[in-house]
Amino acid sequence: MGILLVLASPTWAQAVDADKAKVTLALATEPPTLNSAVATDTIASFILSHLMEGLLVYGPDGELAPGVALRWQLDADGARFWLRDDARWSDGKPVTAHDFVFAWRHALDPKTASQYAFIFYPIKNAEAVNQGTLALSDLGVSAVSDTELKVEFGSPCPYFLSLTAFMTFLPLREDVLGQWGGRYAADADKLTVNGPYLLTKWVHGAHLQLQKNPQYWHADSVRIAEIDMPYLTADPSAQFNLFRDQQIAMAPLDTGLLSEAIKRGFDIEYFHTGSLYFLEFNFREGRITANRSFRKAVQRLIDPALLVNKIIGLPGIQPAYSLFPVTVKGAKGSFRDEYPVLRVQPDIAAARAYIRQAKTELGISEIPPLMLLAGDSPRALQEAEYYQYLFKNGLGIELRIDQQVFKQRIEKMRRGDFDMVSAAWGPDYDDIMTFADLFASWNDNNRGRYSNPLYDRWIRLAQKSNDARTRFNAMAQIQRIVVDDVPILPTYENGVLYVQNPRLRGVRRSIFGGDPLFRYAWIER
C-alpha cells in the first residue's frame, strides 16, 4: 500500500537551525484530539506535554518537579498544593486553583465521556460523580483560594503526585471551553495553553508547529524556540530518509534500517518505552473470543519469543509474558523479579485440543472467520500477517486483517468493532496500578470489555491499601489471572532504536510524561 508522506514545507528545511533555535521533526500521525480531558494516545501526550503544564512536571532527569504548584503536601487522607502566582495562560490571565477544579470535574462529568475518568477515582466521591449518582460539586477537590488547591482522598493513593503530571489532570479554562464547546482544541486557534509552547499551526493531516510561549512563567529557560512538524508518516523508512537528508532531527529505526544506519556511521540510540504490546480479545456478547478455551488455544499457538526474534527481529524489543513489563517497580526492585510470572509454553497439539473444546462449548462445527484490527505501520502489518499465517496453518481458522490508520483504529477499539486487536499500553504514572487496573470492569480503556469479579476484587483491595506488601501481593494475583484467564495475550515489550542529530542535545526520553520532551533541549552550534 502507498506511503502517506505529506510535505508541507520547502525541502531545503534543516533538521536543526541554531540561529533560529528551531528543530524539525516528523510525526507518525496527527493527534486525534488535543482536549486533555478526553485525549488517550501517545501523540496527544507528546504535544500536550509541550503546550500545557500540570501541578507537577517531570524534570530533565525524569524526576517529579514543581510545575504550576510551587510546593505540596501529601498524606493518607489527601493532598494540598500551593500554586505559583506567576503561572499564566497564553492570553495573560493567571492560572488558578479553580482551573484545576473545573478540569477535574469536567473530566469526571458523565457527559464528557472521558475514557480516563477512572484515573481520578482515588479522589473522594470521584467514582460516584462519574456514574452520575453525585453532583460534580461533591468531588473531593476544592479551591481554598486562587493559589491553594485541596484534594481529599476516598482511598489511599501513595502515587497521587505522579498522577498530577498526567495529561488528564491538566488545568482547563471554563470560559474557553464554554466558548468553543465540542470544537474546543480542534484547531490551533481553539485552545488556550499554559505550558512552554504555543500551537501556532495545525493543518489537519499535514503540519503542526509549536513556538515558544512568552507568557510561560519560566520562558527564559526554554532554549528551543520552535518545534516544526511538517511531515506526517508512520513509515520508518520514510522518516529515516528524511533524517538521512537532514530534513528532520530524529527518526526511529525498524528492522531493515538498523544496518543502513550503522553503515552510514550514525550513532544508534536506545530507549525502553515501558510499553506493553498485546493481543486483546473482545468479550462482548456473541463473540467467539469471549470463550476461554478459544483464548487458551491462542495462548498455546503464539510464541512471543519467536515473534520477537524471527518476525520483528529488532534489537531492544523483548518477548512479553506478563501484564507487567520488566520496568515496573516492585517493593525494592523490579516487580517481575520479586513475583516471577508463570510462562505458558507454546504447544500446537494443546492449541488444537483447546479449539476442539471451544467448538463443543460454543455448539459449532467450525470457527467462523475472525477479524483482527491492526495499525497501519509496516511492523503492525508484518505482525498481523504472522498471526494470520499461524491461525490458518495451526488451527485452520481464517483471520482477516482490518488495517486502520491510528485515529480510526482507536475509534473501532472504542466501539468494540473487532474480534481481536493488536493493542499497546504505555504507563501513565509511576505505579504498578497504571497497568493493573487497565482490565478492571469499570475502566473505559478496557476495550474488549473484560469483566471478572475476582480481578476487580484484587484491584479494589490494592486501591484501598497503603501497605506495599498487600498491594504487590494483590498484583501477583492479577498477574496470575491474566495468565490463567487470558483477557489479553502479552506479545512484546517495546524498546525504540533511533537516530538523533548530534547537535540536538538535552532531549528527555522517559517512560512517563510526553515523549520525547524538548522542554530542556538545546542546539549546539
Disulfide bonds with the S-S distance in Angstrom:
none
